[in-house]
């Protein structure tokens, strides 16, 4: 579903990704772990198309399309979802307004009929319930006044509503307490665990992987994938640290 | 009676005006003031959409009696120099509310010039102006507040924020406070900024196209100016008038 080949990318003049290759087929939840500064967030931002991240080499093919030929909103319409490490606050715009615009923009670009206000609210209520989030929160301004944990849960509600084929989740577990981690993990399973979907799950910790069981685990270090294995690789990292596993 | 002479840029209230356009308007237009007297305890609300392809000048002298209220809400989307002057005089316990939006590109100047005189104690005033410009368009807010010597417990606030969507656009804020009483609250703030790129990317990452993201962000930005307008239909009309100016721009 997503094939990354020899990807090089820079931020400013600084090369961060240095020949990253990774293939994530449909049906797979693929965890990416790695030390700080390895390039994990850069990978997520490059896939999302964030301004300021320059691709200097390599290719990414997403569902048969050249990902870099698409603008960020076109990537979303093609089925890509980027879960933000730091979700952005948008004063003056409500979650409901924002997500309805987003969903209907995606639907229009796929030649699907936009949802009415009533249809949208029903869907939103359903997905908010999945993440145990109160509908009143969705009527509030986007992420404004939300705690760190609420922002991450709101990200997953957004993912549920937009129903992407592929999710890149950048440290979705950071800032979550144990209960919220279980809720978010269960949300990821419910929304994305499917033979025709896939997830790139960027995380520092095993604890999320206890809930969202990955099919594969890769270690990203120095801007490249240095090792790929099964779930046991994450357990070894947790026990022994990066140095011993990568040595 | 005509004042017979045109103002110059040396006059504080005309400092950022388009003087060529003012000359085209002529002295007769300058003398045309609408006078509104709001009787004690009464209230008046005016909603206006101003601006066209020709210069426009809208001048109001409003006198508020004891405990009276006046509210002005204006979308200024002139394609040429468009100015709204408000001279407000507040008696004891009166309230003046102003919400204004200047929006537009091209090379036109749009401005709000207010003079709020707190002549007696206990009066309040609140002014919120938002400016959104592109091209080499300009938005100005010149707000003068005068508090008379015995006008204790005056509470006056002014808030101006500008959003410049392109590098050539500009905004000017000139707050002028003249306070002769000692027990008063006068607050004023002014900021000029660009579109929040992080918010725009966040929206795009969810599938919102760039033009819609911009519209949503501009809508949220200018919404502050009309929050105290209770009539929802009027509020929508003013917002729509502002946003349609943006849509025509195709930035």
Interface residues (C-beta under 8 A of the other chain):
Chain A: X48 X49 X50 X51 X71 X72 X73 X75 X76 X77 X81 X82 X84 X87 X88 X89 X90 X91 X92 X93 X97 X98 X99 X101 X102 X103 X105 X106 X109 X158 X162
Chain B: X196 X197 X198 X199 X201 X202 X203 X204 X205 X206 X207 X208 X209 X210 X212 X213 X216 X217 X219 X220 X221 X223 X224
